[in-house]
Amino acid sequence: MFSPQGPSPRELAIQAMSSVEHGYDLLAPKFDRTPFRTPDGILDATAGALRPLGPFGDGLDVCCGTGAGMRALRPLCRGRVAGVDFSTGMLARARGAHPDAEWVRADVRALPFAGAFDLAVTFGALGHLLPAERPALFAGVHRALRPGGLFAFPLGAPPPLASGWYWALLGFDAAMRVRNALWRPPFVMYYRTCPLSAVRDDLAAAGFTVTTTPLAPLGRRQDDSPRYRLVLARKPGGS
């Protein structure tokens, strides 16, 4: 799962015992060589699904990390593109990789934008927010978008009960809950806290109109349901 250039077990252990912010500062130099970075296939499938809905003006990557999402966001936008994250280390890597973009350090639960973007995306970040924190994020994205603006992100289908992945993710979340009960500061990273139904309800409560579309290039499960869907949350208004 990790390349030889990726973090060592010791480095991962130190990160896991840190806060989310400091942990990602530590991991930033090697983050793109870990399985935690959103794969290019997901980024490309997202861009492909969004392309017929554009072009867009200005774009924002929420919880941008090292800037991998620019692979999807930049070709879709005719105006400026920006990323926001609270890890200084991750932003430094993003700035080095994409010097033409704007990079903003901020807590995504209190986004510092109002009516500034036409498209917002996020990749693999919702697990870093407790369910009670999602409304603040979604309200901030809603505020950051112009009328008619779109917030989009891929969401994977939960693995079936008989799958090894189901039990692996269940075990990871359980271990993380034990870690956070016994150790401070907490490191928030859960894989099973953002089911589509709950995410859809939180987006609707923030004022979005919500639809989804299958990400066909990412395949289908044995029951013929899509492995990934793209959540499309539209802010009402616009022409």
C-alpha positions, -999 to 999 in steps of 0.1 A, spaced: 0 0 0 29 23 7 58 30 -17 94 29 -5 94 67 -6 63 69 17 62 73 54 77 46 77 56 28 103 72 50 130 63 82 111 27 70 107 25 62 144 38 97 154 12 112 130 -16 91 145 -8 103 180 -8 139 169 -37 163 163 -52 163 128 -35 196 119 0 186 133 -3 151 120 -8 163 84 20 188 88 42 159 96 29 137 68 28 164 41 62 157 25 53 121 19 16 123 17 13 119 -21 31 85 -18 5 71 6 -29 54 -2 -46 83 16 -42 106 -14 -72 106 -36 -64 83 -66 -62 99 -101 -90 77 -113 -114 92 -88 -103 127 -97 -106 120 -134 -140 104 -131 -152 134 -111 -139 159 -137 -156 138 -164 -190 139 -147 -187 177 -140 -175 187 -175 -210 187 -191 -222 209 -163 -196 236 -169 -176 255 -178 -174 272 -144 -160 305 -134 -140 304 -101 -133 271 -83 -125 261 -47 -110 229 -34 -122 224 2 -97 205 24 -73 207 -5 -43 189 12 -13 188 -12 -34 201 -41 -42 168 -59 -78 180 -65 -64 206 -89 -61 178 -115 -99 179 -116 -107 215 -107 -83 235 -129 -95 222 -163 -132 229 -154 -127 266 -144 -122 296 -166 -114 319 -136 -92 316 -105 -89 284 -86 -81 282 -49 -76 256 -22 -83 259 15 -68 237 43 -57 242 79 -24 223 76 5 246 68 26 216 57 0 204 32 -5 239 18 33 243 13 33 212 -8 2 224 -27 18 258 -34 49 242 -47 30 219 -70 5 245 -83 20 280 -79 -7 295 -102 -35 287 -77 -45 306 -46 -39 288 -13 -57 298 19 -50 285 54 -83 283 73 -105 260 93 -131 247 69 -157 247 97 -155 285 94 -147 292 57 -137 329 51 -155 333 18 -188 348 7 -203 346 -28 -168 341 -43 -170 308 -63 -191 290 -89 -178 254 -81 -165 239 -49 -152 203 -46 -138 182 -19 -120 148 -20 -117 123 9 -121 149 36 -155 143 52 -141 116 75 -120 143 92 -152 159 104 -175 146 131 -211 143 120 -220 172 143 -194 194 124 -207 187 89 -235 214 91 -209 241 97 -188 230 67 -218 227 44 -231 261 55 -197 276 49 -196 262 14 -231 274 7 -220 309 18 -189 307 -4 -208 299 -35 -225 324 -58 -262 318 -66 -265 288 -88 -231 275 -77 -223 238 -73 -207 218 -45 -195 184 -58 -177 154 -42 -174 117 -48 -188 93 -22 -181 56 -22 -207 30 -16 -204 12 17 -188 -22 14 -212 -52 19 -213 -69 52 -196 -100 38 -167 -80 25 -133 -79 42 -133 -42 36 -164 -38 58 -147 -54 88 -114 -36 81 -131 -2 81 -152 -11 111 -121 -22 130 -102 10 120 -131 32 132 -133 13 165 -96 16 170 -98 53 163 -126 58 188 -105 40 215 -75 61 206 -95 93 209 -111 82 242 -77 76 257 -54 102 241 -54 139 236 -54 157 212 -79 137 192 -72 126 156 -104 126 138 -105 102 109 -134 79 105 -146 59 74 -181 51 84 -196 84 96 -208 99 63 -234 77 47 -251 92 17 -285 96 34 -270 116 63 -249 137 40 -279 145 18 -299 156 48 -272 179 60 -267 194 26 -305 200 22 -305 216 57 -278 240 46 -299 252 17 -287 230 -12 -307 211 -38 -291 177 -39 -288 151 -66 -263 123 -74 -249 107 -105 -230 75 -108 -193 77 -116 -194 51 -143 -157 48 -150 -152 35 -114 -173 4 -120 -202 -13 -103 -207 -37 -74 -220 -72 -77 -255 -60 -71 -251 -36 -101 -251 -5 -79 -223 21 -86 -191 18 -66 -190 56 -64 -215 84 -68 -209 121 -74 -229 142 -50 -241 174 -67 -253 201 -43 -266 231 -60 -271 265 -44 -304 279 -56 -305 310 -78 -285 322 -107 -295 326 -143 
